[in-house]
């Protein structure tokens, strides 16, 4: 049996001696509803016009955040803006191809101009192609790397410069993929697998640098989701033949909102102790 000690009992009180401001005891714990509240926060969601991105935008708005959608899909974005307006949510859109750094910089500048700053970045925009090994071209490879890896990195770079000036920390959530760590679809998703490995690497390599700035950077790694992109990916006959031999590659079955909830949690105080996860 453990012997009772007043030192332990102090944990139930309002302060722990010698650790001011870091632990306030059970009586001083912040209510969970406040930890999940994003009122006053400003978020950018890349690829936010459809699929997982649109679910993330909805969850952030629901918690009180103001959001900028960054996407090339204008028609999807405009329909989304109509939907959010009816809900009374504060959402804006800027057409952006994140393969190009000047467009990334313009999107962040737009966000600061419209909403006064940036507190949350969700790097969700991505592309994938179903190509067998012999079908891979330099153009296809470069497109995937520029969008999935380069775009993610330089969006972080620009947003971090804003967050550092603001001096109030921030949250960055990168979306990778289980494909990037399992490599199972490699014969038809080589460029995608490599790029998502890169997203994981970016997340881990920046964690130590961003922690002193009060910025949490973490990565969510979903499997196949039921999104427009998943169901409309063109496949060549060669890639179909490769995929037919791999029964472990199945049709996507996950509701993207199930993933969006995890992304949302990483943008809140729930992730305050998480860096590079």
DRENFI-61433 format. One record per residue (C-alpha): residue number from 0; z, x, y. Coordinates in nm, 2 decimals. Layout:
! DRENFI-61433
<pt k="NUM" Z="Z" X="X" Y="Y"/>
...
! end
This chain:
! DRENFI-61433
<pt k="0" Z="0.00" X="0.00" Y="0.00"/>
<pt k="1" Z="-0.07" X="0.12" Y="0.35"/>
<pt k="2" Z="0.23" X="0.15" Y="0.58"/>
<pt k="3" Z="0.23" X="-0.04" Y="0.90"/>
<pt k="4" Z="0.19" X="0.18" Y="1.21"/>
<pt k="5" Z="0.19" X="0.08" Y="1.57"/>
<pt k="6" Z="-0.10" X="0.32" Y="1.63"/>
<pt k="7" Z="-0.32" X="0.10" Y="1.41"/>
<pt k="8" Z="-0.19" X="-0.22" Y="1.56"/>
<pt k="9" Z="-0.30" X="-0.10" Y="1.90"/>
<pt k="10" Z="-0.66" X="-0.17" Y="1.79"/>
<pt k="11" Z="-0.58" X="-0.54" Y="1.83"/>
<pt k="12" Z="-0.47" X="-0.48" Y="2.19"/>
<pt k="13" Z="-0.69" X="-0.41" Y="2.49"/>
<pt k="14" Z="-0.71" X="-0.04" Y="2.49"/>
<pt k="15" Z="-0.71" X="0.27" Y="2.27"/>
<pt k="16" Z="-0.53" X="0.56" Y="2.44"/>
<pt k="17" Z="-0.75" X="0.87" Y="2.50"/>
<pt k="18" Z="-1.07" X="0.68" Y="2.46"/>
<pt k="19" Z="-1.11" X="0.49" Y="2.79"/>
<pt k="20" Z="-1.40" X="0.25" Y="2.82"/>
<pt k="21" Z="-1.53" X="0.31" Y="2.47"/>
<pt k="22" Z="-1.32" X="0.07" Y="2.27"/>
<pt k="23" Z="-1.13" X="-0.22" Y="2.41"/>
<pt k="24" Z="-0.98" X="-0.36" Y="2.09"/>
<pt k="25" Z="-1.04" X="-0.69" Y="1.92"/>
<pt k="26" Z="-0.92" X="-0.88" Y="2.22"/>
<pt k="27" Z="-1.18" X="-0.72" Y="2.44"/>
<pt k="28" Z="-1.49" X="-0.75" Y="2.21"/>
<pt k="29" Z="-1.80" X="-0.89" Y="2.38"/>
<pt k="30" Z="-1.91" X="-1.23" Y="2.26"/>
<pt k="31" Z="-2.21" X="-1.22" Y="2.03"/>
<pt k="32" Z="-2.40" X="-1.47" Y="2.25"/>
<pt k="33" Z="-2.37" X="-1.22" Y="2.54"/>
<pt k="34" Z="-2.49" X="-0.93" Y="2.33"/>
<pt k="35" Z="-2.80" X="-1.13" Y="2.24"/>
<pt k="36" Z="-2.86" X="-1.25" Y="2.60"/>
<pt k="37" Z="-3.16" X="-1.09" Y="2.77"/>
<pt k="38" Z="-3.13" X="-1.27" Y="3.10"/>
<pt k="39" Z="-3.25" X="-1.05" Y="3.38"/>
<pt k="40" Z="-3.43" X="-0.81" Y="3.14"/>
<pt k="41" Z="-3.80" X="-0.73" Y="3.18"/>
<pt k="42" Z="-4.01" X="-0.66" Y="2.87"/>
<pt k="43" Z="-4.36" X="-0.54" Y="2.79"/>
<pt k="44" Z="-4.51" X="-0.64" Y="2.45"/>
<pt k="45" Z="-4.84" X="-0.47" Y="2.36"/>
<pt k="46" Z="-5.06" X="-0.69" Y="2.14"/>
<pt k="47" Z="-4.85" X="-0.98" Y="2.26"/>
<pt k="48" Z="-5.13" X="-1.24" Y="2.27"/>
<pt k="49" Z="-5.13" X="-1.33" Y="1.90"/>
<pt k="50" Z="-4.97" X="-1.28" Y="1.56"/>
<pt k="51" Z="-4.64" X="-1.09" Y="1.55"/>
<pt k="52" Z="-4.67" X="-1.00" Y="1.91"/>
<pt k="53" Z="-4.67" X="-1.36" Y="2.02"/>
<pt k="54" Z="-4.37" X="-1.44" Y="1.81"/>
<pt k="55" Z="-4.19" X="-1.14" Y="1.97"/>
<pt k="56" Z="-4.28" X="-1.26" Y="2.32"/>
<pt k="57" Z="-4.14" X="-1.61" Y="2.24"/>
<pt k="58" Z="-3.81" X="-1.47" Y="2.11"/>
<pt k="59" Z="-3.76" X="-1.25" Y="2.41"/>
<pt k="60" Z="-3.83" X="-1.54" Y="2.65"/>
<pt k="61" Z="-3.60" X="-1.76" Y="2.45"/>
<pt k="62" Z="-3.32" X="-1.51" Y="2.52"/>
<pt k="63" Z="-3.39" X="-1.51" Y="2.89"/>
<pt k="64" Z="-3.63" X="-1.21" Y="2.94"/>
<pt k="65" Z="-3.93" X="-1.20" Y="3.16"/>
<pt k="66" Z="-4.23" X="-1.06" Y="2.97"/>
<pt k="67" Z="-4.57" X="-0.90" Y="3.03"/>
<pt k="68" Z="-4.83" X="-0.94" Y="2.76"/>
<pt k="69" Z="-5.05" X="-0.64" Y="2.72"/>
<pt k="70" Z="-5.36" X="-0.72" Y="2.52"/>
<pt k="71" Z="-5.74" X="-0.71" Y="2.51"/>
<pt k="72" Z="-5.76" X="-1.07" Y="2.36"/>
<pt k="73" Z="-5.80" X="-1.26" Y="2.69"/>
<pt k="74" Z="-5.86" X="-1.60" Y="2.53"/>
<pt k="75" Z="-5.55" X="-1.58" Y="2.32"/>
<pt k="76" Z="-5.35" X="-1.45" Y="2.61"/>
<pt k="77" Z="-5.46" X="-1.73" Y="2.85"/>
<pt k="78" Z="-5.37" X="-2.00" Y="2.59"/>
<pt k="79" Z="-5.03" X="-1.82" Y="2.54"/>
<pt k="80" Z="-4.96" X="-1.83" Y="2.92"/>
<pt k="81" Z="-5.02" X="-2.21" Y="2.92"/>
<pt k="82" Z="-4.78" X="-2.25" Y="2.63"/>
<pt k="83" Z="-4.51" X="-2.04" Y="2.80"/>
<pt k="84" Z="-4.55" X="-2.21" Y="3.13"/>
<pt k="85" Z="-4.48" X="-2.55" Y="2.97"/>
<pt k="86" Z="-4.16" X="-2.40" Y="2.83"/>
<pt k="87" Z="-4.06" X="-2.27" Y="3.17"/>
<pt k="88" Z="-4.07" X="-1.91" Y="3.06"/>
<pt k="89" Z="-4.17" X="-1.63" Y="3.29"/>
<pt k="90" Z="-4.47" X="-1.45" Y="3.13"/>
<pt k="91" Z="-4.76" X="-1.26" Y="3.28"/>
<pt k="92" Z="-5.07" X="-1.10" Y="3.13"/>
<pt k="93" Z="-5.27" X="-0.79" Y="3.20"/>
<pt k="94" Z="-5.58" X="-0.71" Y="3.00"/>
<pt k="95" Z="-5.53" X="-0.35" Y="2.87"/>
<pt k="96" Z="-5.70" X="-0.13" Y="2.61"/>
<pt k="97" Z="-5.41" X="0.10" Y="2.52"/>
<pt k="98" Z="-5.65" X="0.37" Y="2.39"/>
<pt k="99" Z="-5.69" X="0.47" Y="2.76"/>
<pt k="100" Z="-5.40" X="0.62" Y="2.95"/>
<pt k="101" Z="-5.51" X="0.50" Y="3.29"/>
<pt k="102" Z="-5.50" X="0.14" Y="3.16"/>
<pt k="103" Z="-5.15" X="0.20" Y="3.02"/>
<pt k="104" Z="-5.03" X="0.33" Y="3.35"/>
<pt k="105" Z="-5.19" X="0.03" Y="3.53"/>
<pt k="106" Z="-5.01" X="-0.21" Y="3.29"/>
<pt k="107" Z="-4.67" X="-0.05" Y="3.35"/>
<pt k="108" Z="-4.73" X="-0.04" Y="3.73"/>
<pt k="109" Z="-4.83" X="-0.41" Y="3.72"/>
<pt k="110" Z="-4.50" X="-0.49" Y="3.54"/>
<pt k="111" Z="-4.29" X="-0.31" Y="3.79"/>
<pt k="112" Z="-4.48" X="-0.48" Y="4.08"/>
<pt k="113" Z="-4.44" X="-0.83" Y="3.93"/>
<pt k="114" Z="-4.09" X="-0.81" Y="3.79"/>
<pt k="115" Z="-3.93" X="-0.51" Y="3.95"/>
<pt k="116" Z="-3.89" X="-0.28" Y="3.65"/>
<pt k="117" Z="-3.90" X="-0.24" Y="3.28"/>
<pt k="118" Z="-3.61" X="-0.27" Y="3.03"/>
<pt k="119" Z="-3.78" X="-0.33" Y="2.70"/>
<pt k="120" Z="-4.10" X="-0.20" Y="2.54"/>
<pt k="121" Z="-4.23" X="-0.33" Y="2.22"/>
<pt k="122" Z="-4.53" X="-0.12" Y="2.09"/>
<pt k="123" Z="-4.70" X="-0.37" Y="1.87"/>
<pt k="124" Z="-5.07" X="-0.34" Y="1.93"/>
<pt k="125" Z="-5.26" X="-0.19" Y="1.64"/>
<pt k="126" Z="-5.59" X="-0.20" Y="1.45"/>
<pt k="127" Z="-5.68" X="-0.15" Y="1.09"/>
<pt k="128" Z="-6.00" X="-0.13" Y="0.89"/>
<pt k="129" Z="-6.08" X="-0.18" Y="0.53"/>
<pt k="130" Z="-6.30" X="0.12" Y="0.44"/>
<pt k="131" Z="-6.34" X="0.31" Y="0.12"/>
<pt k="132" Z="-6.32" X="0.69" Y="0.14"/>
<pt k="133" Z="-6.70" X="0.74" Y="0.15"/>
<pt k="134" Z="-6.73" X="0.48" Y="0.44"/>
<pt k="135" Z="-6.49" X="0.65" Y="0.68"/>
<pt k="136" Z="-6.65" X="0.78" Y="0.99"/>
<pt k="137" Z="-6.53" X="0.99" Y="1.28"/>
<pt k="138" Z="-6.57" X="0.69" Y="1.51"/>
<pt k="139" Z="-6.36" X="0.46" Y="1.29"/>
<pt k="140" Z="-6.09" X="0.73" Y="1.25"/>
<pt k="141" Z="-6.07" X="0.81" Y="1.62"/>
<pt k="142" Z="-6.05" X="0.44" Y="1.71"/>
<pt k="143" Z="-5.75" X="0.39" Y="1.48"/>
<pt k="144" Z="-5.57" X="0.70" Y="1.60"/>
<pt k="145" Z="-5.63" X="0.64" Y="1.97"/>
<pt k="146" Z="-5.50" X="0.28" Y="1.95"/>
<pt k="147" Z="-5.22" X="0.31" Y="1.70"/>
<pt k="148" Z="-5.08" X="0.66" Y="1.77"/>
<pt k="149" Z="-5.20" X="0.77" Y="2.11"/>
<pt k="150" Z="-5.15" X="0.43" Y="2.27"/>
<pt k="151" Z="-4.80" X="0.41" Y="2.14"/>
<pt k="152" Z="-4.70" X="0.75" Y="2.25"/>
<pt k="153" Z="-4.84" X="0.73" Y="2.61"/>
<pt k="154" Z="-4.70" X="0.38" Y="2.66"/>
<pt k="155" Z="-4.36" X="0.53" Y="2.58"/>
<pt k="156" Z="-4.41" X="0.82" Y="2.81"/>
<pt k="157" Z="-4.50" X="0.60" Y="3.11"/>
<pt k="158" Z="-4.22" X="0.34" Y="3.04"/>
<pt k="159" Z="-3.96" X="0.62" Y="2.99"/>
<pt k="160" Z="-4.05" X="0.76" Y="3.33"/>
<pt k="161" Z="-3.97" X="0.42" Y="3.48"/>
<pt k="162" Z="-3.65" X="0.37" Y="3.28"/>
<pt k="163" Z="-3.52" X="0.71" Y="3.38"/>
<pt k="164" Z="-3.57" X="0.64" Y="3.75"/>
<pt k="165" Z="-3.40" X="0.30" Y="3.71"/>
<pt k="166" Z="-3.10" X="0.47" Y="3.55"/>
<pt k="167" Z="-2.99" X="0.17" Y="3.34"/>
<pt k="168" Z="-3.12" X="0.28" Y="3.00"/>
<pt k="169" Z="-3.36" X="0.06" Y="2.79"/>
<pt k="170" Z="-3.49" X="-0.04" Y="2.45"/>
<pt k="171" Z="-3.81" X="0.08" Y="2.28"/>
<pt k="172" Z="-3.92" X="-0.08" Y="1.95"/>
<pt k="173" Z="-4.22" X="0.06" Y="1.77"/>
<pt k="174" Z="-4.40" X="-0.14" Y="1.50"/>
<pt k="175" Z="-4.51" X="0.07" Y="1.21"/>
<pt k="176" Z="-4.59" X="-0.06" Y="0.86"/>
<pt k="177" Z="-4.47" X="-0.04" Y="0.51"/>
<pt k="178" Z="-4.82" X="0.10" Y="0.44"/>
<pt k="179" Z="-4.72" X="0.40" Y="0.64"/>
<pt k="180" Z="-4.44" X="0.50" Y="0.41"/>
<pt k="181" Z="-4.56" X="0.37" Y="0.07"/>
<pt k="182" Z="-4.92" X="0.47" Y="0.11"/>
<pt k="183" Z="-5.02" X="0.21" Y="-0.15"/>
<pt k="184" Z="-5.33" X="0.08" Y="0.02"/>
<pt k="185" Z="-5.45" X="0.44" Y="0.09"/>
<pt k="186" Z="-5.80" X="0.40" Y="-0.07"/>
<pt k="187" Z="-5.90" X="0.14" Y="0.18"/>
<pt k="188" Z="-5.65" X="0.19" Y="0.47"/>
<pt k="189" Z="-5.65" X="0.57" Y="0.51"/>
<pt k="190" Z="-5.67" X="0.57" Y="0.89"/>
<pt k="191" Z="-5.41" X="0.29" Y="0.92"/>
<pt k="192" Z="-5.16" X="0.46" Y="0.68"/>
<pt k="193" Z="-5.19" X="0.79" Y="0.86"/>
<pt k="194" Z="-5.15" X="0.63" Y="1.20"/>
<pt k="195" Z="-4.84" X="0.43" Y="1.10"/>
<pt k="196" Z="-4.69" X="0.75" Y="0.96"/>
<pt k="197" Z="-4.75" X="0.88" Y="1.31"/>
<pt k="198" Z="-4.56" X="0.59" Y="1.47"/>
<pt k="199" Z="-4.26" X="0.66" Y="1.25"/>
<pt k="200" Z="-4.28" X="1.03" Y="1.34"/>
<pt k="201" Z="-4.30" X="0.94" Y="1.72"/>
<pt k="202" Z="-3.99" X="0.72" Y="1.68"/>
<pt k="203" Z="-3.78" X="0.99" Y="1.51"/>
<pt k="204" Z="-3.90" X="1.28" Y="1.72"/>
<pt k="205" Z="-3.81" X="1.11" Y="2.05"/>
<pt k="206" Z="-3.47" X="0.97" Y="1.95"/>
<pt k="207" Z="-3.28" X="1.28" Y="2.04"/>
<pt k="208" Z="-3.45" X="1.32" Y="2.38"/>
<pt k="209" Z="-3.41" X="0.96" Y="2.48"/>
<pt k="210" Z="-3.05" X="0.91" Y="2.38"/>
<pt k="211" Z="-2.90" X="1.10" Y="2.68"/>
<pt k="212" Z="-3.10" X="0.86" Y="2.90"/>
<pt k="213" Z="-2.94" X="0.56" Y="2.74"/>
<pt k="214" Z="-3.27" X="0.46" Y="2.58"/>
<pt k="215" Z="-3.27" X="0.34" Y="2.22"/>
<pt k="216" Z="-3.59" X="0.39" Y="2.03"/>
<pt k="217" Z="-3.62" X="0.24" Y="1.69"/>
<pt k="218" Z="-3.90" X="0.13" Y="1.45"/>
<pt k="219" Z="-3.95" X="-0.19" Y="1.26"/>
<pt k="220" Z="-4.16" X="-0.15" Y="0.94"/>
<pt k="221" Z="-4.30" X="-0.48" Y="0.81"/>
<pt k="222" Z="-4.52" X="-0.56" Y="0.52"/>
<pt k="223" Z="-4.83" X="-0.79" Y="0.52"/>
<pt k="224" Z="-4.79" X="-1.08" Y="0.76"/>
<pt k="225" Z="-4.99" X="-1.41" Y="0.80"/>
<pt k="226" Z="-5.16" X="-1.32" Y="1.13"/>
<pt k="227" Z="-5.51" X="-1.37" Y="1.26"/>
<pt k="228" Z="-5.58" X="-1.00" Y="1.22"/>
<pt k="229" Z="-5.47" X="-1.00" Y="0.86"/>
<pt k="230" Z="-5.70" X="-1.29" Y="0.76"/>
<pt k="231" Z="-6.00" X="-1.18" Y="0.96"/>
<pt k="232" Z="-6.03" X="-0.81" Y="0.87"/>
<pt k="233" Z="-6.39" X="-0.75" Y="0.76"/>
<pt k="234" Z="-6.44" X="-0.58" Y="0.42"/>
<pt k="235" Z="-6.74" X="-0.40" Y="0.29"/>
<pt k="236" Z="-6.85" X="-0.43" Y="-0.07"/>
<pt k="237" Z="-6.72" X="-0.08" Y="-0.15"/>
<pt k="238" Z="-6.38" X="-0.16" Y="-0.01"/>
<pt k="239" Z="-6.37" X="-0.49" Y="-0.19"/>
<pt k="240" Z="-6.44" X="-0.30" Y="-0.52"/>
<pt k="241" Z="-6.16" X="-0.05" Y="-0.45"/>
<pt k="242" Z="-5.91" X="-0.33" Y="-0.36"/>
<pt k="243" Z="-6.00" X="-0.53" Y="-0.67"/>
<pt k="244" Z="-5.87" X="-0.24" Y="-0.89"/>
<pt k="245" Z="-5.53" X="-0.23" Y="-0.71"/>
<pt k="246" Z="-5.33" X="-0.55" Y="-0.80"/>
<pt k="247" Z="-5.04" X="-0.42" Y="-0.59"/>
<pt k="248" Z="-5.24" X="-0.50" Y="-0.28"/>
<pt k="249" Z="-5.18" X="-0.87" Y="-0.23"/>
<pt k="250" Z="-5.27" X="-1.12" Y="0.04"/>
<pt k="251" Z="-5.01" X="-1.12" Y="0.33"/>
<pt k="252" Z="-4.74" X="-1.38" Y="0.27"/>
<pt k="253" Z="-4.48" X="-1.31" Y="0.54"/>
<pt k="254" Z="-4.42" X="-1.54" Y="0.84"/>
<pt k="255" Z="-4.45" X="-1.31" Y="1.14"/>
<pt k="256" Z="-4.16" X="-1.47" Y="1.31"/>
<pt k="257" Z="-3.93" X="-1.34" Y="1.03"/>
<pt k="258" Z="-4.03" X="-0.99" Y="1.15"/>
<pt k="259" Z="-4.01" X="-1.09" Y="1.52"/>
<pt k="260" Z="-3.64" X="-1.18" Y="1.48"/>
<pt k="261" Z="-3.57" X="-0.82" Y="1.36"/>
<pt k="262" Z="-3.77" X="-0.68" Y="1.65"/>
<pt k="263" Z="-3.58" X="-0.91" Y="1.89"/>
<pt k="264" Z="-3.25" X="-0.78" Y="1.76"/>
<pt k="265" Z="-3.36" X="-0.42" Y="1.83"/>
<pt k="266" Z="-3.41" X="-0.51" Y="2.19"/>
<pt k="267" Z="-3.06" X="-0.64" Y="2.24"/>
<pt k="268" Z="-2.71" X="-0.48" Y="2.24"/>
<pt k="269" Z="-2.72" X="-0.50" Y="1.86"/>
<pt k="270" Z="-2.91" X="-0.17" Y="1.86"/>
<pt k="271" Z="-2.68" X="0.02" Y="2.10"/>
<pt k="272" Z="-2.57" X="0.25" Y="1.82"/>
<pt k="273" Z="-2.92" X="0.29" Y="1.67"/>
<pt k="274" Z="-3.14" X="0.59" Y="1.76"/>
<pt k="275" Z="-3.46" X="0.68" Y="1.56"/>
<pt k="276" Z="-3.39" X="0.43" Y="1.28"/>
! end
